[in-house]
Every structure is written in structure tokens, then in C-alpha cells.
Amino acid sequence: MSLLLRFLGLEKKDRNAAAAGGEATQHIAEQLAGLEPERARFFAAFAYVLTRVAGADLRVEECELAEMRRTLVRVAGIDEPEAELVVEMASTQADRLGATDDYLVTRDFRRIASREERVQLLECLFSVAAADETITGDESAAIMNVAQELGLGRDEVIAIRARYRDKLAEFRRLRGETQP
């Protein structure tokens, strides 16, 4: 049984119905004591996926962590100290677990979230990736992978991505490059 299934508290349940799970989001969800268990698990997975994209370029900047906290306060309605704890735990879990668990958490989020909530997560992923003023190629690729795992279409991703065009590394001038 995967560590992630234990983290989500889904051990001994139908794996196809659970679609992911385990330890990765259970510990986070437990910190959201003011929310019902299903909503806590939802936001734990939400935070984990945000962390997955923030760390896609192998570094998580403080401004990305701050944007993750602001996003959780706004979307989850939790207070700043809870958001800080959830982001810290999600970052720790994402560092500790591997790419397979990343996929499992995202797949579980797809199962428990509505289409609107999945699109909302996608928008938040771009916001977190852009927090340091540049969406790297690795972050952009991670967002595309997450979108596919969430069952969102390429057109939906491109429409949101277009709003962040000025932050995309592939469209930014190289330092020292002059105007033609």
C-alpha cells in the first residue's frame, strides 16, 4: 500500500474508488480542524498540487510560498496561521514523496473536485508559478501535466496561460538583449 494512501487515510478502501490517497494529504488535512474531513482533504490535495508546481523548477521561492498561503486563505477560507502550516506541511510532503505520489494526489483531487474547482486550481497554479515574476519552462510543463491529470483540455490551459504571457520565460527577453 502506498505511503500516500495511508497519508490520505484511504488504506483498506477500494483503490479504484479512492483513486489516490494516503499519508500525503492526511497529515495536512488533520491541521484543518475547522473544516469537515472531506473539505479538509480537498484543500490538503489542493495545497499539495500547488507545491508540486512551485517546486517544478527545483526551487521554491518565498514569494511562491506566500502566494500559496494567500491562495489558501482566499480559496479555503482558513486563517493565515493555518495556511502557513498547511503550506509548510504540503512542501515537506512533496519533497519527501516521489513523482508517483504527485500523480496519485492529483488524480484524487480530480475525483473529489468539480470541474469548476479543477479550473480554479489551474488558475491558482499559474498564479503561484508567476509569483516570482517568471514562469519557468519546468513550471509550465508541470502545469500542463497537472491539467492533463485533472482532465482539463489544452484550450482551457491556453486560455488561462495567455493571461500570464508576460511572465512566461519563453517570451521574456534575455538579460542584456537589446530592442531590434
C-alpha positions as CSV (number, residue, x, y, z in Angstrom):
1,M,0.0,0.0,0.0
2,S,1.5,3.3,-1.0
3,L,2.6,5.8,1.7
4,L,0.2,8.3,0.0
5,L,-2.8,6.1,0.5
6,R,-2.0,5.9,4.2
7,F,-1.5,9.7,4.3
8,L,-4.9,10.3,2.8
9,G,-6.5,7.9,5.2
10,L,-7.6,5.6,2.4
11,E,-5.9,2.4,3.3
12,K,-8.0,-0.8,3.0
13,K,-10.6,1.1,0.9
14,D,-11.3,0.4,-2.7
15,R,-8.2,1.7,-4.6
16,N,-10.2,2.4,-7.8
17,A,-12.8,4.4,-5.8
18,A,-10.2,6.1,-3.7
19,A,-8.1,6.9,-6.8
20,A,-5.1,8.0,-4.7
21,G,-4.6,8.9,-1.2
22,G,-2.6,8.1,1.8
23,E,-0.3,9.9,4.0
24,A,0.5,12.8,1.7
25,T,-2.7,14.7,2.4
26,Q,-4.0,13.1,5.7
27,H,-1.4,14.9,7.8
28,I,-2.2,18.2,6.1
29,A,-6.0,17.6,6.4
30,E,-5.6,17.0,10.1
31,Q,-4.3,20.5,10.5
32,L,-7.6,21.9,9.1
33,A,-9.6,21.1,12.1
34,G,-12.2,23.7,11.4
35,L,-13.3,22.0,8.2
36,E,-15.3,18.8,7.7
37,P,-12.9,15.9,6.8
38,E,-13.8,15.8,3.1
39,R,-13.2,19.5,2.6
40,A,-10.0,19.3,4.7
41,R,-8.8,16.5,2.4
42,F,-9.8,18.6,-0.7
43,F,-7.7,21.6,0.5
44,A,-4.8,19.3,1.5
45,A,-4.7,17.9,-2.0
46,F,-5.1,21.5,-3.4
47,A,-2.1,22.7,-1.4
48,Y,0.0,19.6,-2.3
49,V,-0.6,20.2,-6.1
50,L,0.3,23.9,-5.6
51,T,3.6,22.8,-4.0
52,R,4.2,20.3,-6.9
53,V,4.2,23.2,-9.4
54,A,6.1,25.6,-7.2
55,G,8.9,23.1,-6.9
56,A,8.9,22.0,-10.5
57,D,12.0,24.2,-11.2
58,L,13.8,22.5,-8.2
59,R,13.4,25.6,-6.0
60,V,10.5,27.1,-4.1
61,E,10.9,30.8,-3.6
62,E,9.5,32.6,-0.6
63,C,7.2,34.6,-2.8
64,E,5.7,31.4,-4.2
65,L,5.1,30.1,-0.6
66,A,3.5,33.5,0.2
67,E,1.2,33.2,-2.8
68,M,0.3,29.7,-1.8
69,R,-0.7,30.9,1.7
70,R,-2.7,33.8,0.2
71,T,-4.4,31.4,-2.2
72,L,-5.4,29.1,0.6
73,V,-6.7,31.9,2.8
74,R,-8.8,33.2,-0.2
75,V,-10.0,29.8,-1.6
76,A,-10.2,27.7,1.6
77,G,-11.3,30.5,3.9
78,I,-8.8,29.4,6.5
79,D,-6.7,31.9,8.6
80,E,-3.1,32.8,7.8
81,P,-1.5,30.6,10.6
82,E,-3.5,27.6,9.3
83,A,-2.5,28.4,5.7
84,E,1.2,28.7,6.8
85,L,1.1,25.3,8.5
86,V,-0.7,23.7,5.5
87,V,1.8,25.1,3.0
88,E,4.7,24.0,5.2
89,M,3.4,20.5,5.5
90,A,2.5,20.3,1.8
91,S,6.0,21.4,0.9
92,T,7.5,18.8,3.3
93,Q,5.3,16.0,1.9
94,A,6.0,16.9,-1.7
95,D,9.8,16.9,-1.0
96,R,9.5,13.5,0.8
97,L,7.3,11.7,-1.7
98,G,8.0,11.0,-5.3
99,A,6.5,11.7,-8.7
100,T,4.2,8.7,-8.4
101,D,2.6,10.2,-5.3
102,D,2.3,13.6,-7.1
103,Y,0.3,11.9,-9.7
104,L,-1.9,10.0,-7.2
105,V,-2.7,13.1,-5.2
106,T,-3.6,15.0,-8.4
107,R,-5.7,12.1,-9.6
108,D,-7.5,12.0,-6.2
109,F,-8.1,15.7,-6.4
110,R,-9.7,15.2,-9.8
111,R,-12.0,12.6,-8.3
112,I,-13.2,14.8,-5.4
113,A,-13.3,18.1,-7.2
114,S,-15.9,19.6,-9.5
115,R,-14.8,20.8,-12.9
116,E,-15.0,24.4,-11.7
117,E,-12.8,23.6,-8.7
118,R,-10.3,21.9,-11.1
119,V,-10.2,25.0,-13.3
120,Q,-9.8,27.2,-10.1
121,L,-6.8,25.0,-9.1
122,L,-5.3,25.5,-12.6
123,E,-5.7,29.3,-12.3
124,C,-4.0,29.1,-8.9
125,L,-1.2,27.1,-10.3
126,F,-0.4,29.8,-12.8
127,S,-0.6,32.4,-10.0
128,V,1.8,30.6,-7.8
129,A,4.3,29.9,-10.6
130,A,4.2,33.6,-11.6
131,A,4.7,34.8,-8.0
132,D,8.5,35.2,-8.7
133,E,7.7,37.2,-11.9
134,T,8.8,34.3,-14.2
135,I,7.0,31.0,-15.1
136,T,9.9,28.7,-16.0
137,G,9.7,26.1,-18.7
138,D,9.7,23.4,-16.0
139,E,6.8,25.1,-14.1
140,S,4.9,25.5,-17.3
141,A,5.4,21.8,-18.2
142,A,4.3,20.8,-14.7
143,I,1.1,22.9,-15.0
144,M,0.4,21.2,-18.4
145,N,0.9,17.7,-16.8
146,V,-1.4,18.6,-13.9
147,A,-4.0,20.0,-16.2
148,Q,-4.0,16.7,-18.2
149,E,-4.2,14.7,-15.0
150,L,-7.1,16.8,-13.9
151,G,-8.9,16.1,-17.2
152,L,-8.8,19.7,-18.4
153,G,-8.4,20.4,-22.1
154,R,-5.5,22.1,-23.8
155,D,-7.7,25.0,-24.8
156,E,-8.6,25.7,-21.2
157,V,-5.0,25.7,-20.2
158,I,-4.0,28.0,-23.1
159,A,-6.8,30.5,-22.2
160,I,-5.5,30.8,-18.6
161,R,-1.9,30.7,-19.7
162,A,-2.5,33.7,-22.1
163,R,-3.2,35.9,-19.1
164,Y,0.3,35.2,-17.8
165,R,2.1,35.6,-21.1
166,D,4.3,38.4,-19.8
167,K,5.6,36.0,-17.0
168,L,6.4,33.1,-19.3
169,A,10.1,32.6,-19.5
170,E,10.0,31.6,-23.2
171,F,8.5,35.1,-24.1
172,R,10.8,37.2,-21.9
173,R,13.9,38.9,-23.2
174,L,17.2,37.5,-22.3
175,R,19.2,39.8,-20.0
176,G,21.3,42.2,-21.9
177,E,19.3,41.7,-25.1
178,T,18.5,44.9,-26.8
179,Q,15.5,46.0,-28.8
180,P,15.7,45.4,-32.5
